[in-house]
Amino acid sequence: MNNANGGNILFHFKGDASGLQKTTQSIGSMTKSILMATGITKALSVAWNMVSSSTGDAIDRFDQLNAFPKVMKSLGISEEAASESTKRLANGLKGLPTTLNDATTSVSRFVSKNEDIERSTEMFLALNNALIAGNAPMVNQQAALEQLTQAYSRGKFEANEWKSLLVAMPGQMKQVAKAMGYVDTSALYDALQEGKVSMDDFMNAIVKLNTEGIDGLESFQVQAKNAVGGIKTQITNMKTAITRGVANIIDGL
């Protein structure tokens, strides 16, 4: 590096260690000033904070994914089938704010009822897409998922469980009712209560609508993708991606 007179700064202080130290510090300060002026330092700080805050979630993800095959084995599901389910879930959740941890937990609860991991995986992905497509606050989506899981395990809806679904995804519930041949959600609820429609019938309709639209409407899968364009969702997706990356590092170690 040259000074204004054309001399070499690093060798200007011949035999003077303190001069070299001062020059080095000056260069460091200048570099820091440039970084701060361009916002790079702040960006790096934000990025590092996101990675640091995701470490706990990454450990949870790592533990959950390692526990999932063991839980499935206790339910009579092979390790290979559990692995395929995990891959299917990971692919199905790309671009969505749902974590793989939550997905495997829900699939485990479905499997404990129907003993079919492949069907349970598709059930969760379809239901998750329908809930996201409903575009309700996350707390409502989570409550509806919990309520439906309970109803499925019991084999019948309670009034509060049905209401939770209507709050979280009203439009999607109307589509399910229409796909099953009912004029509205009230008629479908009555049919469920009277035993004319089973919980399996209801879940099968959601799974079908996940890939097929009705009356010119797009599938739940497409509706969900269209509903996650907001900044808040994108930030959640970023955090999920970081968590996934850190978990992969932990797995590699």
C-alpha positions in Angstrom: 0.0 0.0 0.0 1.4 3.4 -1.1 1.3 6.8 0.8 0.6 10.1 -0.9 4.3 10.5 -1.7 4.5 7.2 -3.4 6.4 5.4 -0.6 5.4 2.0 0.9 3.5 2.4 4.1 4.4 -0.9 5.6 8.1 -0.3 5.1 8.1 3.5 5.8 8.9 2.9 9.5 12.2 1.2 9.0 13.1 -0.7 12.2 10.3 0.9 14.1 7.9 -1.8 15.4 5.6 0.8 17.0 5.2 2.6 13.7 4.2 -0.7 12.0 1.7 -1.5 14.7 0.1 2.0 14.4 -0.1 1.6 10.6 -1.7 -1.8 11.0 -4.2 -0.5 13.5 -5.0 2.4 11.1 -5.7 0.0 8.3 -7.9 -2.1 10.5 -9.9 0.9 11.6 -10.3 2.1 8.0 -11.5 -1.4 7.0 -14.0 -1.5 9.8 -15.3 1.9 8.9 -15.9 0.8 5.3 -17.7 -2.3 6.5 -19.9 -0.3 8.9 -20.6 2.3 6.2 -21.8 -0.4 3.8 -23.9 -2.2 6.4 -21.9 -5.5 6.0 -21.1 -5.6 9.7 -24.7 -5.3 10.7 -25.7 -7.9 8.1 -23.1 -10.3 9.4 -24.2 -9.7 13.0 -27.8 -10.4 12.1 -26.9 -13.5 10.3 -24.8 -14.8 13.2 -27.5 -14.1 15.7 -30.0 -16.1 13.6 -27.6 -19.0 13.4 -26.9 -18.8 17.2 -30.6 -18.6 18.0 -31.3 -21.6 15.8 -28.9 -23.9 17.5 -31.4 -25.1 20.1 -34.0 -25.8 17.4 -31.4 -27.6 15.3 -30.6 -29.9 18.3 -34.3 -30.5 18.8 -34.6 -31.4 15.1 -31.6 -33.7 15.2 -33.0 -35.5 18.3 -36.5 -35.8 16.8 -35.3 -37.2 13.5 -33.2 -39.8 15.4 -36.1 -40.7 17.6 -38.7 -41.0 14.8 -37.5 -44.4 13.5 -37.5 -45.8 17.0 -41.0 -44.5 17.7 -42.2 -46.0 14.4 -40.5 -49.3 15.2 -42.5 -49.5 18.4 -45.6 -49.2 16.3 -44.6 -51.9 13.9 -43.2 -49.7 11.2 -39.9 -50.5 9.5 -36.8 -48.2 9.6 -36.9 -48.0 5.8 -40.6 -46.9 5.8 -39.8 -44.3 8.5 -36.9 -43.0 6.4 -39.0 -42.7 3.3 -41.6 -40.8 5.4 -39.0 -38.3 6.6 -37.8 -37.7 3.0 -41.4 -37.2 1.8 -42.1 -34.8 4.6 -38.9 -32.8 4.0 -39.8 -32.4 0.3 -43.4 -31.6 1.0 -42.5 -28.9 3.5 -40.0 -27.0 1.4 -41.0 -23.3 1.2 -43.5 -23.7 4.0 -43.1 -22.5 7.6 -43.9 -25.9 9.1 -41.0 -27.6 10.8 -40.0 -31.2 10.2 -40.1 -31.8 14.0 -43.8 -30.9 14.1 -44.5 -33.0 11.1 -43.0 -36.2 12.4 -44.8 -35.7 15.7 -48.1 -35.4 14.0 -47.4 -38.4 11.7 -46.5 -40.5 14.7 -49.9 -39.7 16.3 -51.7 -40.6 13.1 -49.8 -43.8 12.7 -50.7 -44.8 16.3 -54.3 -44.8 15.1 -54.2 -46.3 11.6 -50.8 -48.1 11.6 -50.1 -46.8 8.0 -47.1 -44.5 7.8 -47.4 -43.8 4.1 -51.1 -42.7 4.4 -50.4 -40.8 7.6 -47.6 -38.9 5.9 -49.9 -37.9 3.1 -52.7 -37.0 5.6 -50.4 -34.6 7.4 -49.0 -32.9 4.3 -52.6 -32.4 3.0 -53.9 -31.1 6.2 -50.9 -28.8 6.7 -51.4 -27.4 3.2 -55.1 -26.8 3.9 -54.3 -25.0 7.1 -51.6 -22.8 5.6 -53.9 -22.0 2.7 -56.5 -20.8 5.2 -54.1 -18.1 6.1 -55.2 -17.8 9.7 -52.8 -16.8 12.5 -50.3 -19.5 13.4 -51.9 -20.1 16.8 -55.2 -20.9 15.1 -53.5 -23.3 12.7 -51.7 -25.1 15.5 -54.9 -25.3 17.5 -56.8 -26.8 14.5 -54.1 -29.4 13.9 -54.2 -30.5 17.5 -58.0 -30.6 17.6 -58.2 -32.6 14.3 -55.6 -35.0 15.6 -57.6 -35.6 18.7 -60.8 -36.1 16.7 -59.1 -38.6 14.4 -57.7 -40.6 17.3 -61.2 -40.7 18.8 -63.0 -41.4 15.5 -65.4 -38.5 15.9 -65.6 -34.7 16.0 -66.6 -32.7 19.1 -68.3 -29.4 18.4 -65.3 -27.4 19.6 -62.9 -29.4 17.4 -65.0 -28.7 14.3 -65.3 -25.0 15.2 -61.5 -24.9 15.4 -61.2 -26.1 11.8 -63.8 -23.6 10.6 -61.8 -20.8 12.2 -58.5 -21.9 10.8 -59.5 -22.7 7.2 -63.1 -21.8 6.4 -62.7 -21.7 2.7 -60.9 -25.1 2.5 -63.6 -26.7 4.7 -66.3 -25.5 2.3 -64.3 -27.2 -0.5 -64.0 -30.4 1.5 -67.8 -30.4 2.1 -68.5 -29.8 -1.6 -66.0 -32.5 -2.7 -67.9 -34.9 -0.4 -71.3 -34.0 -1.9 -72.6 -31.7 0.8 -74.1 -28.2 0.4 -72.1 -26.7 3.2 -69.9 -27.5 6.3 -73.0 -27.8 8.6 -74.4 -30.6 6.5 -71.0 -32.4 6.5 -70.8 -32.1 10.3 -74.2 -33.6 10.7 -73.3 -36.5 8.4 -70.1 -37.1 10.5 -72.1 -37.0 13.7 -74.7 -39.4 12.4 -72.1 -41.8 11.2 -72.9 -41.4 7.5 -69.4 -40.2 6.9 -66.3 -41.6 8.7 -63.2 -39.8 9.9 -61.3 -41.8 7.3 -63.7 -40.5 4.5 -63.1 -36.9 5.7 -59.3 -37.3 5.8 -59.4 -39.0 2.3 -61.2 -36.0 0.9 -58.5 -33.6 2.3 -55.8 -35.8 0.8 -57.5 -35.8 -2.6 -58.0 -32.1 -2.6 -54.3 -31.7 -1.8 -53.5 -32.6 -5.3 -56.8 -32.0 -7.1 -58.8 -28.8 -7.2 -62.5 -28.5 -7.3 -64.8 -26.1 -9.2 -61.9 -24.4 -10.9 -60.0 -23.9 -7.6 -56.4 -24.9 -7.2 -55.3 -27.8 -5.1 -54.5 -27.3 -1.4 -50.8 -27.8 -2.3 -50.9 -24.8 -4.7 -53.1 -22.7 -2.4 -50.6 -23.2 0.4 -47.7 -22.0 -1.8 -49.7 -19.0 -2.8 -50.4 -18.1 0.8 -46.8 -17.9 2.1 -45.5 -14.9 0.1 -45.5 -12.5 3.1 -42.4 -11.1 4.7 -43.2 -12.7 8.1 -43.5 -16.2 6.5 -40.3 -15.7 4.6 -38.4 -14.9 7.8 -39.8 -18.0 9.3 -38.7 -20.0 6.3 -35.2 -18.5 6.6 -35.0 -19.6 10.2 -36.3 -23.0 9.3 -33.6 -23.3 6.6 -30.9 -22.2 9.0 -32.1 -24.8 11.6 -32.1 -27.5 8.9 -28.5 -26.5 7.9 -27.2 -26.5 11.5 -28.9 -29.8 12.2 -27.1 -31.3 9.1 -23.8 -30.0 10.5 -24.6 -31.7 13.8 -25.5 -34.9 12.0 -22.2 -34.7 10.0 -20.2 -34.3 13.2 
